[in-house]
Amino acid sequence: MRRDVLELRQFYASPLGRAAREMVSRKVIETWDDARELDVLGLGYATPFLGSIRPSARRVVAAMPAQQGVELWPAEARNLACLSEEDALPFQNAFFDRILAVHALEESRDPLALLREVWRVLAPTGRVVVVTAARNGLWANAEKTPFGHGRPYTRSQLADLLREAELEPTGWTRALYVPPVPWMAGWAEGFEQAGSRLWPGFAGLVLTEAVKETFAVKAKTARVRAPAVRPGLSPVPANRAPVSRAPEPSA
């Protein structure tokens, strides 16, 4: 069962949520730069991380699963968020250059179907970043946060799932080393710097980037045998001389 959108919004308004937003947003910017003049889709509950991208992108849209609920976003401008089924996104094929999926896979009833929809709406040269709770991280067990619900993933598990959806992983990174304890949120920056060097396996989140695999389909030629029609009688031309064989030499 997915977390309610009000619960997600409340978390990202808390000190821990603000720390998570800062760490993940930084990684997204490092990966995509500023997505200038690109069409960007935020899937799941990705709006906390799209604020730094929206000013330079050509178009930014947020699609939130029906089981989760939707909120108006952004608050200060025309609404850019919509409610949709996770396996039937209301967008045309190959529409988005970049897709950011946060709080999308862990609680999905069919993660593969969701990723196949990502493949469908992603442009041939597009890139997707999937953010999930790390299976061996502390945040996967923190039930008071949204990352403590659903299915966490290891790097290899997420790579296998992406490949099954015909999305080829091209890079990965980790984020959120601060323990999921509210009073430690103020030290998130220090944990991020030290954790990436000293305890890389204890990150709370794993971020994987993938590109869309496309295959050219070539028509295969096939040989078909057509029966040759022969007349019942083959007349010999009148001016044709009879053919005689030379006798074979005796031994």
C-alpha positions in Angstrom: 0.0 0.0 0.0 1.4 3.4 -1.0 2.0 6.2 1.5 -0.6 9.0 1.3 0.5 12.2 -0.4 -0.2 14.2 2.8 2.2 11.9 4.7 4.9 12.4 2.1 4.4 16.2 2.1 4.6 16.2 5.9 7.9 14.2 5.9 9.6 16.5 3.4 8.6 19.5 5.6 10.5 17.9 8.5 14.2 18.3 9.2 14.9 14.8 8.0 12.9 15.4 4.8 14.7 18.6 4.1 18.0 16.7 4.5 16.9 14.0 2.1 15.7 16.6 -0.4 19.1 18.4 -0.3 21.2 15.3 -0.7 19.1 13.8 -3.6 18.7 17.1 -5.4 22.4 17.5 -5.4 23.0 14.1 -7.0 20.3 14.8 -9.7 21.9 18.1 -10.6 25.4 16.4 -10.8 23.9 13.8 -13.2 21.7 15.9 -15.4 23.3 19.4 -15.0 20.3 21.8 -15.3 18.3 19.9 -17.9 18.2 23.0 -20.0 15.5 23.1 -22.7 14.5 19.5 -22.0 11.1 17.9 -21.1 11.2 16.4 -17.6 8.8 14.0 -15.9 8.8 13.4 -12.1 7.2 10.1 -11.3 5.9 8.9 -7.9 6.5 11.8 -5.5 9.4 13.6 -7.1 8.3 17.2 -6.7 10.7 18.0 -3.8 13.6 17.4 -6.1 12.3 19.2 -9.2 12.5 22.7 -8.0 16.1 23.3 -9.1 15.4 21.9 -12.6 12.1 23.7 -13.4 13.5 27.2 -14.1 15.7 26.0 -17.0 13.8 23.0 -18.4 11.4 23.4 -21.3 8.7 21.5 -19.6 8.4 19.8 -16.2 5.4 17.6 -15.3 4.8 15.5 -12.1 2.7 12.3 -12.4 1.6 10.8 -9.0 0.0 7.4 -8.7 -3.7 7.2 -8.1 -3.2 5.0 -4.9 -1.0 7.8 -3.4 -3.0 10.9 -4.3 -1.9 14.1 -5.9 -1.2 17.6 -4.7 -1.1 20.9 -6.5 2.5 21.7 -7.6 4.1 24.2 -7.7 2.2 26.2 -5.1 3.1 29.6 -6.5 2.4 28.9 -10.2 0.1 27.1 -12.6 -0.4 23.5 -11.6 2.0 21.0 -13.3 1.0 17.8 -11.4 -1.5 15.1 -12.5 -3.0 11.9 -11.1 -2.4 8.8 -13.2 -2.2 5.0 -13.1 1.3 3.9 -12.7 1.1 1.4 -15.6 -0.9 3.7 -17.9 0.8 7.2 -17.9 -1.3 9.8 -19.8 1.5 10.8 -22.1 2.4 10.0 -25.7 5.3 7.8 -26.7 8.9 9.0 -26.5 7.8 12.4 -25.0 10.2 13.0 -22.2 14.0 13.6 -22.3 14.5 13.0 -18.6 12.5 11.1 -16.0 13.1 11.1 -12.2 11.3 8.3 -10.3 11.2 8.8 -6.5 8.9 6.8 -4.2 7.8 5.0 -7.3 9.1 1.5 -7.3 9.2 0.5 -3.7 5.4 0.4 -3.2 4.4 -0.3 -6.7 2.1 -3.3 -7.2 4.0 -4.1 -10.5 7.4 -2.5 -10.7 8.1 -4.0 -14.1 4.9 -2.6 -15.6 5.8 0.8 -14.2 9.3 0.7 -15.7 7.9 -0.4 -19.1 5.7 2.7 -19.0 8.8 4.7 -18.3 10.4 3.1 -21.4 7.4 4.0 -23.5 7.3 7.7 -22.7 11.1 8.1 -22.6 12.7 9.6 -25.8 15.2 7.3 -27.6 18.1 9.4 -26.3 16.4 10.0 -22.9 17.7 9.1 -19.5 15.9 8.1 -16.3 17.1 8.2 -12.7 15.5 5.8 -10.3 15.8 6.6 -6.6 15.0 3.7 -4.1 15.8 2.8 -0.5 19.0 0.8 -0.2 18.3 -2.7 1.1 21.4 -2.7 3.4 20.9 0.9 4.6 19.4 2.2 7.8 16.6 4.1 6.1 15.0 0.9 4.7 14.1 0.0 8.3 12.9 3.5 9.4 9.2 3.0 9.3 8.6 6.6 10.4 9.9 7.7 7.0 8.5 6.9 3.5 11.7 5.0 2.7 10.9 2.5 5.4 7.9 1.0 3.5 7.7 -1.2 0.5 10.6 -3.1 -1.2 14.1 -1.7 -0.9 16.7 -2.7 -3.6 20.3 -3.5 -3.9 22.2 -2.1 -6.8 22.2 -5.4 -8.7 18.5 -6.0 -8.1 17.6 -2.6 -9.5 19.9 -3.2 -12.5 18.3 -6.5 -13.3 14.8 -5.0 -13.1 15.8 -2.1 -15.3 17.2 -4.4 -17.9 14.1 -6.5 -17.9 12.2 -3.4 -18.8 14.7 -2.7 -21.7 16.4 0.2 -19.8 20.2 -0.2 -19.7 21.9 1.1 -16.5 24.7 3.5 -17.2 25.7 4.8 -13.8 24.8 4.7 -10.1 25.5 6.5 -6.9 24.5 6.6 -3.3 23.1 9.3 -1.0 21.7 10.0 2.5 24.2 8.7 5.0 22.8 10.5 8.0 20.9 8.1 10.3 17.1 8.5 10.2 17.0 10.2 13.5 15.3 13.7 13.6 17.9 15.3 16.0 20.8 14.3 13.7 19.3 15.9 10.6 21.5 19.1 11.2 24.6 17.0 10.7 23.5 15.5 7.3 26.1 17.4 5.3 28.9 16.0 7.5 27.6 12.5 7.3 27.3 12.8 3.5 30.9 13.9 3.1 32.3 11.3 5.5 30.0 8.4 4.6 30.8 8.5 0.9 34.4 7.9 1.7 34.4 5.8 4.8 31.1 3.8 4.8 29.8 3.7 1.2 27.8 0.6 1.8 25.6 2.2 4.5 23.9 4.8 2.4 20.2 5.2 2.8 19.4 5.5 -0.9 20.7 4.1 -4.2 20.3 6.2 -7.4 20.6 4.4 -10.7 20.7 6.1 -14.1 19.6 4.2 -17.2 19.0 4.8 -20.9 16.3 3.5 -23.2 17.3 0.5 -25.3 16.0 0.6 -28.9 16.3 -2.1 -31.4 15.9 -1.8 -35.2 13.5 -4.5 -36.5 14.5 -5.8 -39.9 12.1 -7.7 -42.1 13.2 -11.2 -42.7 13.0 -12.6 -46.2 11.4 -16.0 -46.7 11.6 -18.3 -49.7 8.4 -19.7 -50.9 8.4 -22.7 -53.2 5.9 -22.3 -56.0 4.8 -25.6 -57.8 5.9 -25.6 -61.4 3.1 -26.5 -63.7 4.1 -28.9 -66.5 1.9 -29.7 -69.4 0.8 -33.3 -69.7 2.3 -33.6 -73.2 5.4 -31.8 -74.4 5.3 -31.8 -78.2 8.6 -32.1 -80.1 9.2 -29.4 -82.8 8.9 -30.8 -86.3 12.3 -29.6 -87.4 14.1 -31.1 -84.5 16.5 -34.0 -85.4 16.4 -37.1 -83.4 19.1 -37.5 -80.9 21.3 -40.6 -81.0 23.9 -41.6 -78.5 27.4 -42.9 -79.5 28.0 -46.5 -78.5 30.1 -46.8 -75.4 33.6 -48.2 -76.0 34.0 -51.8 -75.1 36.4 -52.8 -72.4 
